[in-house]
Amino acid sequence: MKKVLLLLCAAALMFGCAPDRSQVLKVYNWSDYIDESVIPEFEEWYEAQTGEPIRVIYQTFDVNETMLSKIEKGHEDFDVVCPSDYIIERMLGSDLLLPIDRDFGNTPNYIDDNLAPYIRSCFDKMIGAGRNANDYAVGYMWGTTGILYNAKYVTDEEASTWDILRNPKFADKILIKDSARDVFSQIIIYLRQDDLDSGKVTLDELMLDSSDQALSEVENFMKQVKPLVAGWEADFGKEQMTQERAWVSLNWSGDGVWAAEEAAEMGVELRFALPKEGFTVWFDGWVIPKYAKNVKAAKYWINFMSRPDIVIRNVEETGYVSCSGAAEVMDAFIDEELDPIDLTYFFGAQADSVRIDPVLYPDRADIERSVQEHDWGERTPELVAMWGRVKGENANAWTGIVIGVVLLAALAAGIYKRFFSRKRRARKHRCR
């Protein structure tokens, strides 16, 4: 009886002291995807702009579908979240998003003033049941999918094509992202080169092909690749590459930059290539779910995250590339030791000869070979099933062994010490 009374008292206190949701902002973002020092700064800025106090409750996720499930099935009242492109499409199609109002009173509209035209055009292409994604989402970070390779063992020419993945020269030295969507997209681009060259199909049309034939073609190709694969990985591939345990990796540009920097400290030269056949770009963006309880604070958060100085700090902390096309952002990442490239598609006419790392911002000539992925909708189970057949039943066991080896090697080399002392280049897991 005493325990029951204590529980009732605790419940009364909890509900009696429930926070005023107009003074609370619930943010749901990827792990390691923000400079956390900007969170208290937002609280101060918000009160200065609106005259109202705010407290941020900041939570993280590692898998898109985990976040979506909480909102879709549990009706979680997150005010602002950061899903990937195909999940934005899924949320639009399921009517799970609210439009983002741009009325900020006397506060500048950092969103529309700074969003790169390239990002805006890509969001225009998102599929959203008749809704334009630019009205419901604001780009946060973006990147490309390509080949990370060891220049000691792999030539630039070998890394210039997706066919490298089935080159027997690199048997047991190839890593593949454990991401059905990303792998399928690159391989179908490679396999349909004749159709692309002849104009029979466009890259945009190809990304909408979820047919049984397309799945079968990719499955057959990947079964040729499988005997050469050292592991299917979500995040440990970077360390494998820096330690020269693997020489070729289907990877994301953000991880490529991180791995190249880490490898350079060990005397290992890693490079990142965008295959000549074509490749995909990906995006993450801020959205306001339909069950949000503080829409006003949510839109101010998105606006604050689009402010150039905040953008720069988040990029420097995470190592990913912002969707902001502000001149201040471009200037912050210029490196006079690099060759100039054409970034007019992203930063405007003045950016026709900019010295910036092309892994972060690809040259216009490269980006013209790119395309964005889309949600598979009802065909998603078929994609997942195909991927399961490719990896086989022993994939998880082998991956676990590889992870164990990597962790032991990392500990022995003192790499974890460097991780904890060096916050920059933390990575989120893009489990797609």
MARPA-714564 format. One record per residue (C-alpha): residue number from 1; z, y negated, x. Coordinates in pm, whole numbers. Each point is the difference from the previous one (the first is absolute). Example, Ala and Ser with C-alpha at 12.3 -4.5 7.8 and 13.67 -1.06 7.14 Angstrom:
REM residues 2
<site 1; <780; 450; 1230>>
<site 2; <-66; -344; 137>>
***
This chain:
REM residues 432
<site 1; <0; 0; 0>>
<site 2; <84; -234; 286>>
<site 3; <-341; 62; 158>>
<site 4; <-173; -76; -330>>
<site 5; <183; -332; -30>>
<site 6; <-95; -93; 357>>
<site 7; <-365; 74; -72>>
<site 8; <8; -207; -318>>
<site 9; <157; -290; 187>>
<site 10; <-261; 20; 273>>
<site 11; <-279; 2; -258>>
<site 12; <151; -300; -176>>
<site 13; <18; -190; 325>>
<site 14; <-357; 92; 89>>
<site 15; <-148; -110; -330>>
<site 16; <230; -297; -31>>
<site 17; <-113; -130; 340>>
<site 18; <-368; 72; -41>>
<site 19; <-201; -264; 189>>
<site 20; <-201; -264; -181>>
<site 21; <-358; 129; 54>>
<site 22; <-133; -356; 7>>
<site 23; <191; -34; 326>>
<site 24; <-108; 335; 149>>
<site 25; <-338; 99; 145>>
<site 26; <-65; 372; 49>>
<site 27; <-261; 62; 271>>
<site 28; <-147; 345; 69>>
<site 29; <-201; 22; 323>>
<site 30; <-112; 246; 267>>
<site 31; <246; 85; 278>>
<site 32; <-28; -214; 315>>
<site 33; <-243; -237; -170>>
<site 34; <165; -341; 23>>
<site 35; <198; -223; 231>>
<site 36; <330; 40; -182>>
<site 37; <125; -337; 122>>
<site 38; <-240; -166; -246>>
<site 39; <191; 145; -297>>
<site 40; <305; -232; 21>>
<site 41; <-239; -284; 81>>
<site 42; <-182; 70; -326>>
<site 43; <330; -22; -189>>
<site 44; <67; -345; 148>>
<site 45; <-359; -114; -53>>
<site 46; <-9; 118; -360>>
<site 47; <313; -193; -89>>
<site 48; <-136; -310; 175>>
<site 49; <-327; 27; -194>>
<site 50; <140; 86; -344>>
<site 51; <362; -111; 6>>
<site 52; <98; 354; -97>>
<site 53; <194; 252; 212>>
<site 54; <-155; 338; 79>>
<site 55; <117; 321; 167>>
<site 56; <-255; 250; 130>>
<site 57; <62; 371; -42>>
<site 58; <-242; 155; 250>>
<site 59; <-90; 371; -23>>
<site 60; <-262; 207; 185>>
<site 61; <-227; 300; -59>>
<site 62; <-219; 219; 222>>
<site 63; <-247; 145; -251>>
<site 64; <-212; -192; -252>>
<site 65; <46; 263; -267>>
<site 66; <380; -17; 30>>
<site 67; <-7; -368; -80>>
<site 68; <-247; 46; -283>>
<site 69; <197; 282; -160>>
<site 70; <314; -212; -19>>
<site 71; <-185; -275; -180>>
<site 72; <-228; 215; -213>>
<site 73; <250; 261; -115>>
<site 74; <337; -160; 61>>
<site 75; <-97; -354; -104>>
<site 76; <188; -133; 303>>
<site 77; <38; -375; -21>>
<site 78; <-129; -91; 347>>
<site 79; <-121; -358; -3>>
<site 80; <-253; 22; 281>>
<site 81; <-143; 303; 185>>
<site 82; <-263; 60; 269>>
<site 83; <-234; 292; -85>>
<site 84; <-320; 102; 178>>
<site 85; <-347; -76; -136>>
<site 86; <-61; 319; -198>>
<site 87; <347; -20; -158>>
<site 88; <-68; -360; -102>>
<site 89; <-309; 135; -178>>
<site 90; <206; 272; -165>>
<site 91; <263; -248; -114>>
<site 92; <-266; -232; -140>>
<site 93; <-160; 287; -187>>
<site 94; <337; 102; -145>>
<site 95; <88; -357; -103>>
<site 96; <304; -3; 230>>
<site 97; <-50; -345; 152>>
<site 98; <57; -359; -108>>
<site 99; <-236; -283; 99>>
<site 100; <131; -221; 282>>
<site 101; <42; -356; -123>>
<site 102; <-93; -261; 264>>
<site 103; <199; -287; -149>>
<site 104; <262; -91; 261>>
<site 105; <75; -354; -110>>
<site 106; <29; -226; 306>>
<site 107; <-3; 300; 237>>
<site 108; <-334; 57; 178>>
<site 109; <-210; 295; -113>>
<site 110; <-7; 194; 329>>
<site 111; <-167; 296; -168>>
<site 112; <-333; -154; -96>>
<site 113; <3; -253; 284>>
<site 114; <7; 271; 268>>
<site 115; <-133; 332; -129>>
<site 116; <-298; 110; 213>>
<site 117; <-331; -4; -192>>
<site 118; <-71; 352; 122>>
<site 119; <322; 129; -155>>
<site 120; <-73; -179; -325>>
<site 121; <-347; 159; -17>>
<site 122; <144; 346; 66>>
<site 123; <258; -40; -275>>
<site 124; <-285; -108; -231>>
<site 125; <-146; 348; 55>>
<site 126; <314; 186; -101>>
<site 127; <-28; 202; -318>>
<site 128; <252; -113; -258>>
<site 129; <-102; 79; -358>>
<site 130; <-175; -334; -36>>
<site 131; <272; -195; 180>>
<site 132; <-71; -191; 322>>
<site 133; <245; 111; 268>>
<site 134; <20; -353; 142>>
<site 135; <179; -107; -318>>
<site 136; <260; 277; 35>>
<site 137; <38; 57; 376>>
<site 138; <17; -206; 318>>
<site 139; <-102; 161; 327>>
<site 140; <281; 51; 252>>
<site 141; <-135; 212; 291>>
<site 142; <-329; 178; 73>>
<site 143; <-170; 215; 261>>
<site 144; <-272; 252; 83>>
<site 145; <-31; 375; 55>>
<site 146; <-162; 116; 323>>
<site 147; <29; 212; 314>>
<site 148; <284; -49; 247>>
<site 149; <-98; 162; 329>>
<site 150; <101; 46; 364>>
<site 151; <-256; -174; 222>>
<site 152; <82; 237; 287>>
<site 153; <-135; 302; -187>>
<site 154; <-223; -147; -271>>
<site 155; <-300; -227; 48>>
<site 156; <-75; -301; -220>>
<site 157; <-316; 173; -117>>
<site 158; <188; 315; -102>>
<site 159; <247; -210; -198>>
<site 160; <-277; -196; -175>>
<site 161; <-60; 270; -263>>
<site 162; <210; 199; -243>>
<site 163; <-171; 311; 137>>
<site 164; <250; -15; 288>>
<site 165; <245; 177; -230>>
<site 166; <-194; 325; 33>>
<site 167; <-87; -32; 369>>
<site 168; <125; 323; 169>>
<site 169; <57; -196; 319>>
<site 170; <318; -137; -162>>
<site 171; <141; 324; -141>>
<site 172; <378; -18; -50>>
<site 173; <-7; -370; 91>>
<site 174; <-94; -136; -343>>
<site 175; <245; -144; -253>>
<site 176; <-90; -65; -364>>
<site 177; <193; -221; -238>>
<site 178; <160; 207; -274>>
<site 179; <-168; -223; -255>>
<site 180; <-259; 160; -225>>
<site 181; <-133; -330; -127>>
<site 182; <-57; -157; 341>>
<site 183; <-152; 311; 154>>
<site 184; <-232; 66; -295>>
<site 185; <-135; -356; 5>>
<site 186; <-93; -1; 369>>
<site 187; <-161; 343; -9>>
<site 188; <-208; -57; -313>>
<site 189; <-134; -317; 165>>
<site 190; <-100; 207; 303>>
<site 191; <-155; 280; -205>>
<site 192; <-205; -231; -222>>
<site 193; <-162; -203; 281>>
<site 194; <-353; 91; -104>>
<site 195; <62; -116; -356>>
<site 196; <160; -321; 126>>
<site 197; <-282; -73; 244>>
<site 198; <-268; 60; -263>>
<site 199; <177; -219; -257>>
<site 200; <47; 292; -237>>
<site 201; <369; -89; -17>>
<site 202; <216; -290; 116>>
<site 203; <339; 19; 168>>
<site 204; <163; -143; -313>>
<site 205; <-166; 263; -218>>
<site 206; <97; 273; 242>>
<site 207; <368; -89; -33>>
<site 208; <-27; 73; -373>>
<site 209; <-138; 352; 54>>
<site 210; <278; 248; -78>>
<site 211; <-239; 276; -104>>
<site 212; <51; 367; 73>>
<site 213; <-301; -16; 232>>
<site 214; <153; -282; 208>>
<site 215; <332; 185; 20>>
<site 216; <-177; 319; 106>>
<site 217; <-196; -179; 274>>
<site 218; <312; -158; 148>>
<site 219; <195; 325; -28>>
<site 220; <-268; 191; 190>>
<site 221; <-11; -264; 273>>
<site 222; <378; -7; 38>>
<site 223; <15; 380; 20>>
<site 224; <-224; -34; 305>>
<site 225; <245; -256; 138>>
<site 226; <315; 200; -77>>
<site 227; <-16; 246; 296>>
<site 228; <-6; -297; 238>>
<site 229; <291; -188; -159>>
<site 230; <331; -21; 186>>
<site 231; <184; -133; -305>>
<site 232; <-15; -173; -339>>
<site 233; <229; -298; 31>>
<site 234; <142; -288; -201>>
<site 235; <164; -201; 276>>
<site 236; <70; 202; 316>>
<site 237; <-360; -19; 127>>
<site 238; <60; -330; 175>>
<site 239; <254; 155; 235>>
<site 240; <-224; 301; 58>>
<site 241; <-279; -233; 110>>
<site 242; <216; -213; 228>>
<site 243; <124; 314; 177>>
<site 244; <-354; 139; 35>>
<site 245; <88; 310; -202>>
<site 246; <-300; -92; -216>>
<site 247; <-315; -191; 91>>
<site 248; <-164; -72; -336>>
<site 249; <163; -116; -323>>
<site 250; <-134; -103; -340>>
<site 251; <230; -295; -46>>
<site 252; <70; -344; -146>>
<site 253; <-58; -318; 196>>
<site 254; <365; -109; -15>>
<site 255; <115; 326; 155>>
<site 256; <-284; -30; 249>>
<site 257; <126; -335; 128>>
<site 258; <357; 131; 25>>
<site 259; <-107; 315; 186>>
<site 260; <-224; -190; 243>>
<site 261; <283; -238; 89>>
<site 262; <250; 281; 52>>
<site 263; <-250; 208; 198>>
<site 264; <-84; -292; 230>>
<site 265; <363; -8; 114>>
<site 266; <-42; 362; 109>>
<site 267; <-331; -58; 176>>
<site 268; <-201; 161; -280>>
<site 269; <-306; -178; -143>>
<site 270; <-50; 49; -372>>
<site 271; <-285; -163; -190>>
<site 272; <-84; -32; -369>>
<site 273; <-357; 43; -129>>
<site 274; <-164; -63; -337>>
<site 275; <-268; 273; -28>>
<site 276; <-360; -111; -37>>
<site 277; <-53; 190; -325>>
<site 278; <256; -215; -182>>
<site 279; <372; -2; -79>>
<site 280; <251; -110; -260>>
<site 281; <233; -298; -24>>
<site 282; <335; 12; -177>>
<site 283; <226; -262; -157>>
<site 284; <358; -39; -116>>
<site 285; <87; -275; -246>>
<site 286; <287; -159; -190>>
<site 287; <9; 65; -375>>
<site 288; <240; -69; -287>>
<site 289; <65; 315; -210>>
<site 290; <9; -33; -379>>
<site 291; <370; 95; -10>>
<site 292; <102; -284; 234>>
<site 293; <304; -197; -114>>
<site 294; <-51; -307; 222>>
<site 295; <-366; -92; -6>>
<site 296; <63; -358; 114>>
<site 297; <177; 99; 321>>
<site 298; <-261; 272; 58>>
<site 299; <-290; -246; 4>>
<site 300; <195; -233; 229>>
<site 301; <62; 295; 236>>
<site 302; <-373; 73; 16>>
<site 303; <-71; -367; 63>>
<site 304; <262; -13; 277>>
<site 305; <-145; 311; 163>>
<site 306; <-337; -179; 8>>
<site 307; <137; -302; 190>>
<site 308; <-166; 0; 346>>
<site 309; <317; -12; 211>>
<site 310; <151; 289; -199>>
<site 311; <-328; 192; 27>>
<site 312; <4; -34; 379>>
<site 313; <357; 123; 27>>
<site 314; <-69; 304; -218>>
<site 315; <-309; 88; 204>>
<site 316; <186; -36; 329>>
<site 317; <282; 218; -128>>
<site 318; <-205; 279; -156>>
<site 319; <-317; -2; 208>>
<site 320; <-220; 16; -309>>
<site 321; <-264; -258; -90>>
<site 322; <55; -251; -278>>
<site 323; <-243; -75; -282>>
<site 324; <54; -371; 67>>
<site 325; <-300; -195; 123>>
<site 326; <203; -307; 95>>
<site 327; <-111; -182; 316>>
<site 328; <358; 16; 131>>
<site 329; <-9; 379; -23>>
<site 330; <-326; 21; 193>>
<site 331; <129; -235; 270>>
<site 332; <319; 204; 40>>
<site 333; <-191; 310; 115>>
<site 334; <-265; -145; 228>>
<site 335; <-12; 163; 344>>
<site 336; <-219; -184; 251>>
<site 337; <-41; 317; 208>>
<site 338; <-202; 169; -277>>
<site 339; <-370; -32; -73>>
<site 340; <-93; -226; -294>>
<site 341; <-88; 161; -333>>
<site 342; <-133; -120; -334>>
<site 343; <279; -27; -259>>
<site 344; <-171; -240; -239>>
<site 345; <28; 257; -279>>
<site 346; <378; -26; 22>>
<site 347; <96; -347; 129>>
<site 348; <-304; -205; -97>>
<site 349; <-289; -176; 172>>
<site 350; <213; -129; 288>>
<site 351; <78; 358; 112>>
<site 352; <-343; 94; 135>>
<site 353; <127; 57; 355>>
<site 354; <369; 94; 5>>
<site 355; <187; 186; 272>>
<site 356; <213; 239; -204>>
<site 357; <61; 374; 35>>
<site 358; <-292; 165; -188>>
<site 359; <221; 294; -92>>
<site 360; <206; -239; -212>>
<site 361; <-294; -204; -129>>
<site 362; <-334; 184; 37>>
<site 363; <-309; -201; 87>>
<site 364; <-225; -90; -294>>
<site 365; <-263; 249; 121>>
<site 366; <258; 280; -21>>
<site 367; <153; -102; -332>>
<site 368; <-347; 14; -158>>
<site 369; <15; 380; 48>>
<site 370; <329; 23; -190>>
<site 371; <84; 84; -359>>
<site 372; <317; 21; -208>>
<site 373; <136; 312; -166>>
<site 374; <84; 40; -368>>
<site 375; <242; 193; -214>>
<site 376; <-122; 347; -96>>
<site 377; <171; -11; -339>>
<site 378; <-19; 332; -183>>
<site 379; <-185; 154; 296>>
<site 380; <298; -43; 234>>
<site 381; <125; 360; -49>>
<site 382; <-341; 130; 117>>
<site 383; <23; -214; 314>>
<site 384; <351; 125; 72>>
<site 385; <-104; 362; -58>>
<site 386; <-295; -34; 239>>
<site 387; <228; -143; 267>>
<site 388; <243; 287; -44>>
<site 389; <-279; 251; 55>>
<site 390; <-113; -182; 314>>
<site 391; <343; -4; 162>>
<site 392; <90; 353; -103>>
<site 393; <337; 157; -64>>
<site 394; <119; -24; 359>>
<site 395; <-63; -374; 30>>
<site 396; <352; -108; -80>>
<site 397; <157; 244; 244>>
<site 398; <-231; -108; 281>>
<site 399; <59; -365; -74>>
<site 400; <374; 59; 14>>
<site 401; <-32; 164; 342>>
<site 402; <-206; -290; 131>>
<site 403; <248; -254; -134>>
<site 404; <284; 184; 173>>
<site 405; <-183; -3; 331>>
<site 406; <-75; -370; -36>>
<site 407; <361; -89; -75>>
<site 408; <128; 195; 298>>
<site 409; <-255; -162; 230>>
<site 410; <82; -344; -137>>
<site 411; <369; 49; 62>>
<site 412; <-61; 125; 352>>
<site 413; <-218; -298; 83>>
<site 414; <244; -249; -144>>
<site 415; <-255; -124; -252>>
<site 416; <251; -27; -283>>
<site 417; <206; -240; 205>>
<site 418; <-301; -225; 24>>
<site 419; <-61; 31; -375>>
<site 420; <346; -128; -82>>
<site 421; <-7; -281; 255>>
<site 422; <-346; -116; -97>>
<site 423; <-35; -80; -368>>
<site 424; <-363; -107; 5>>
<site 425; <-268; 250; -98>>
<site 426; <217; 199; -240>>
<site 427; <-224; 208; -225>>
<site 428; <2; 100; -358>>
<site 429; <-130; 336; -116>>
<site 430; <-319; -39; -200>>
<site 431; <33; 327; -190>>
<site 432; <-309; -13; -215>>
***
